[in-house]
Amino acid sequence: MAKKSAIEKNRRRARMAEQYRAKREELKARSADESLSDQERFAARLKLAELPRNSSPTRIRNRCEVTGRPRAFYRKLKMSRIALRELGGEGKIPGLVKSSW
């Protein structure tokens, strides 16, 4: 089980990224717009840099919904390999069958 503070920090980052999503997209579009002058594009870049770092979606870490583990994460199931194996062995994941040969 991951530390509760790490899990909460990641949730806080996700909330902040959602809060600033529209503003970030607008400033990124302005900074990439070739029809604007260089000063306007640079000003948009400065405004983007002034936003909180945790408002960037790249700072969000994929974590297991069950345990909070940050590694060996399956995006489709939103859980780690360890939690997947445990729940699959208990028969709690539909369609998952433990292989044997």
Rosetta constraint file for C-alpha pairs under 8 A:
AtomPair CA 1 CA 67 HARMONIC 4.98 0.50
AtomPair CA 1 CA 68 HARMONIC 6.17 0.50
AtomPair CA 1 CA 69 HARMONIC 6.58 0.50
AtomPair CA 2 CA 6 HARMONIC 7.04 0.50
AtomPair CA 2 CA 7 HARMONIC 7.05 0.50
AtomPair CA 2 CA 67 HARMONIC 6.47 0.50
AtomPair CA 2 CA 68 HARMONIC 5.16 0.50
AtomPair CA 2 CA 69 HARMONIC 5.71 0.50
AtomPair CA 3 CA 7 HARMONIC 6.55 0.50
AtomPair CA 3 CA 68 HARMONIC 7.93 0.50
AtomPair CA 4 CA 8 HARMONIC 6.08 0.50
AtomPair CA 5 CA 9 HARMONIC 5.97 0.50
AtomPair CA 6 CA 10 HARMONIC 6.27 0.50
AtomPair CA 7 CA 11 HARMONIC 6.39 0.50
AtomPair CA 7 CA 63 HARMONIC 7.88 0.50
AtomPair CA 7 CA 68 HARMONIC 6.27 0.50
AtomPair CA 8 CA 12 HARMONIC 6.13 0.50
AtomPair CA 9 CA 13 HARMONIC 6.27 0.50
AtomPair CA 10 CA 14 HARMONIC 6.30 0.50
AtomPair CA 10 CA 60 HARMONIC 6.04 0.50
AtomPair CA 10 CA 61 HARMONIC 6.53 0.50
AtomPair CA 11 CA 15 HARMONIC 6.27 0.50
AtomPair CA 12 CA 16 HARMONIC 6.19 0.50
AtomPair CA 13 CA 17 HARMONIC 6.03 0.50
AtomPair CA 13 CA 54 HARMONIC 5.34 0.50
AtomPair CA 13 CA 55 HARMONIC 6.45 0.50
AtomPair CA 13 CA 57 HARMONIC 7.89 0.50
AtomPair CA 13 CA 59 HARMONIC 7.24 0.50
AtomPair CA 13 CA 60 HARMONIC 6.11 0.50
AtomPair CA 14 CA 18 HARMONIC 6.28 0.50
AtomPair CA 14 CA 55 HARMONIC 7.76 0.50
AtomPair CA 14 CA 57 HARMONIC 7.19 0.50
AtomPair CA 14 CA 60 HARMONIC 6.15 0.50
AtomPair CA 15 CA 19 HARMONIC 6.21 0.50
AtomPair CA 16 CA 20 HARMONIC 6.27 0.50
AtomPair CA 16 CA 54 HARMONIC 6.61 0.50
AtomPair CA 16 CA 55 HARMONIC 4.97 0.50
AtomPair CA 17 CA 21 HARMONIC 5.79 0.50
AtomPair CA 17 CA 54 HARMONIC 6.82 0.50
AtomPair CA 17 CA 55 HARMONIC 4.08 0.50
AtomPair CA 17 CA 56 HARMONIC 5.58 0.50
AtomPair CA 17 CA 57 HARMONIC 5.47 0.50
AtomPair CA 18 CA 55 HARMONIC 7.59 0.50
AtomPair CA 19 CA 55 HARMONIC 7.63 0.50
AtomPair CA 20 CA 24 HARMONIC 6.06 0.50
AtomPair CA 20 CA 55 HARMONIC 6.04 0.50
AtomPair CA 21 CA 25 HARMONIC 6.18 0.50
AtomPair CA 21 CA 55 HARMONIC 7.70 0.50
AtomPair CA 22 CA 26 HARMONIC 6.18 0.50
AtomPair CA 23 CA 27 HARMONIC 6.21 0.50
AtomPair CA 24 CA 28 HARMONIC 6.01 0.50
AtomPair CA 24 CA 48 HARMONIC 6.63 0.50
AtomPair CA 25 CA 29 HARMONIC 6.08 0.50
AtomPair CA 26 CA 30 HARMONIC 6.27 0.50
AtomPair CA 27 CA 31 HARMONIC 6.13 0.50
AtomPair CA 27 CA 44 HARMONIC 5.50 0.50
AtomPair CA 27 CA 45 HARMONIC 7.13 0.50
AtomPair CA 27 CA 47 HARMONIC 7.41 0.50
AtomPair CA 27 CA 48 HARMONIC 6.21 0.50
AtomPair CA 28 CA 32 HARMONIC 6.22 0.50
AtomPair CA 28 CA 44 HARMONIC 7.42 0.50
AtomPair CA 28 CA 45 HARMONIC 7.49 0.50
AtomPair CA 28 CA 48 HARMONIC 7.46 0.50
AtomPair CA 29 CA 33 HARMONIC 6.06 0.50
AtomPair CA 30 CA 36 HARMONIC 7.65 0.50
AtomPair CA 30 CA 40 HARMONIC 7.95 0.50
AtomPair CA 30 CA 41 HARMONIC 6.14 0.50
AtomPair CA 30 CA 44 HARMONIC 6.29 0.50
AtomPair CA 31 CA 40 HARMONIC 7.67 0.50
AtomPair CA 31 CA 41 HARMONIC 4.36 0.50
AtomPair CA 31 CA 42 HARMONIC 6.74 0.50
AtomPair CA 31 CA 44 HARMONIC 5.45 0.50
AtomPair CA 31 CA 45 HARMONIC 5.90 0.50
AtomPair CA 32 CA 41 HARMONIC 7.15 0.50
AtomPair CA 33 CA 41 HARMONIC 7.37 0.50
AtomPair CA 36 CA 40 HARMONIC 6.28 0.50
AtomPair CA 36 CA 41 HARMONIC 6.49 0.50
AtomPair CA 37 CA 41 HARMONIC 6.34 0.50
AtomPair CA 38 CA 42 HARMONIC 6.01 0.50
AtomPair CA 39 CA 43 HARMONIC 6.06 0.50
AtomPair CA 40 CA 44 HARMONIC 6.25 0.50
AtomPair CA 41 CA 45 HARMONIC 6.34 0.50
AtomPair CA 42 CA 46 HARMONIC 6.26 0.50
AtomPair CA 43 CA 47 HARMONIC 6.22 0.50
AtomPair CA 44 CA 48 HARMONIC 6.16 0.50
AtomPair CA 45 CA 49 HARMONIC 6.22 0.50
AtomPair CA 46 CA 50 HARMONIC 6.34 0.50
AtomPair CA 47 CA 51 HARMONIC 6.81 0.50
AtomPair CA 51 CA 55 HARMONIC 7.08 0.50
AtomPair CA 52 CA 56 HARMONIC 7.77 0.50
AtomPair CA 54 CA 59 HARMONIC 6.31 0.50
AtomPair CA 55 CA 59 HARMONIC 7.90 0.50
AtomPair CA 56 CA 60 HARMONIC 7.79 0.50
AtomPair CA 61 CA 70 HARMONIC 6.92 0.50
AtomPair CA 62 CA 70 HARMONIC 6.10 0.50
AtomPair CA 62 CA 73 HARMONIC 6.95 0.50
AtomPair CA 62 CA 75 HARMONIC 7.91 0.50
AtomPair CA 63 CA 68 HARMONIC 5.11 0.50
AtomPair CA 63 CA 69 HARMONIC 5.46 0.50
AtomPair CA 63 CA 70 HARMONIC 4.50 0.50
AtomPair CA 63 CA 71 HARMONIC 7.29 0.50
AtomPair CA 63 CA 73 HARMONIC 6.69 0.50
AtomPair CA 63 CA 78 HARMONIC 7.40 0.50
AtomPair CA 63 CA 79 HARMONIC 7.09 0.50
AtomPair CA 63 CA 80 HARMONIC 7.64 0.50
AtomPair CA 64 CA 68 HARMONIC 4.50 0.50
AtomPair CA 64 CA 69 HARMONIC 5.17 0.50
AtomPair CA 64 CA 70 HARMONIC 6.49 0.50
AtomPair CA 64 CA 73 HARMONIC 6.38 0.50
AtomPair CA 64 CA 78 HARMONIC 5.74 0.50
AtomPair CA 64 CA 79 HARMONIC 4.04 0.50
AtomPair CA 64 CA 80 HARMONIC 5.21 0.50
AtomPair CA 64 CA 83 HARMONIC 7.99 0.50
AtomPair CA 65 CA 78 HARMONIC 6.06 0.50
AtomPair CA 65 CA 79 HARMONIC 5.58 0.50
AtomPair CA 66 CA 79 HARMONIC 6.48 0.50
AtomPair CA 66 CA 83 HARMONIC 6.81 0.50
AtomPair CA 67 CA 79 HARMONIC 7.90 0.50
AtomPair CA 67 CA 80 HARMONIC 7.86 0.50
AtomPair CA 67 CA 83 HARMONIC 7.18 0.50
AtomPair CA 69 CA 73 HARMONIC 7.75 0.50
AtomPair CA 69 CA 80 HARMONIC 6.50 0.50
AtomPair CA 70 CA 80 HARMONIC 7.78 0.50
AtomPair CA 71 CA 80 HARMONIC 6.90 0.50
AtomPair CA 72 CA 80 HARMONIC 5.34 0.50
AtomPair CA 72 CA 81 HARMONIC 5.76 0.50
AtomPair CA 73 CA 78 HARMONIC 6.79 0.50
AtomPair CA 73 CA 79 HARMONIC 5.61 0.50
AtomPair CA 73 CA 80 HARMONIC 4.32 0.50
AtomPair CA 73 CA 81 HARMONIC 6.47 0.50
AtomPair CA 74 CA 78 HARMONIC 5.59 0.50
AtomPair CA 74 CA 79 HARMONIC 5.62 0.50
AtomPair CA 74 CA 80 HARMONIC 5.94 0.50
AtomPair CA 74 CA 81 HARMONIC 7.08 0.50
AtomPair CA 75 CA 79 HARMONIC 7.18 0.50
AtomPair CA 79 CA 83 HARMONIC 6.35 0.50
AtomPair CA 79 CA 84 HARMONIC 6.44 0.50
AtomPair CA 80 CA 84 HARMONIC 6.10 0.50
AtomPair CA 81 CA 85 HARMONIC 6.10 0.50
AtomPair CA 82 CA 86 HARMONIC 6.31 0.50
AtomPair CA 83 CA 87 HARMONIC 6.04 0.50
AtomPair CA 84 CA 88 HARMONIC 5.74 0.50
AtomPair CA 85 CA 89 HARMONIC 5.98 0.50
AtomPair CA 86 CA 90 HARMONIC 6.43 0.50
AtomPair CA 87 CA 91 HARMONIC 6.30 0.50
AtomPair CA 87 CA 92 HARMONIC 5.33 0.50
AtomPair CA 87 CA 93 HARMONIC 6.32 0.50
AtomPair CA 88 CA 92 HARMONIC 5.81 0.50
AtomPair CA 88 CA 93 HARMONIC 5.37 0.50
AtomPair CA 88 CA 96 HARMONIC 6.01 0.50
AtomPair CA 88 CA 97 HARMONIC 7.03 0.50
AtomPair CA 88 CA 98 HARMONIC 7.26 0.50
AtomPair CA 89 CA 97 HARMONIC 7.94 0.50
AtomPair CA 89 CA 98 HARMONIC 6.84 0.50
AtomPair CA 91 CA 96 HARMONIC 7.56 0.50
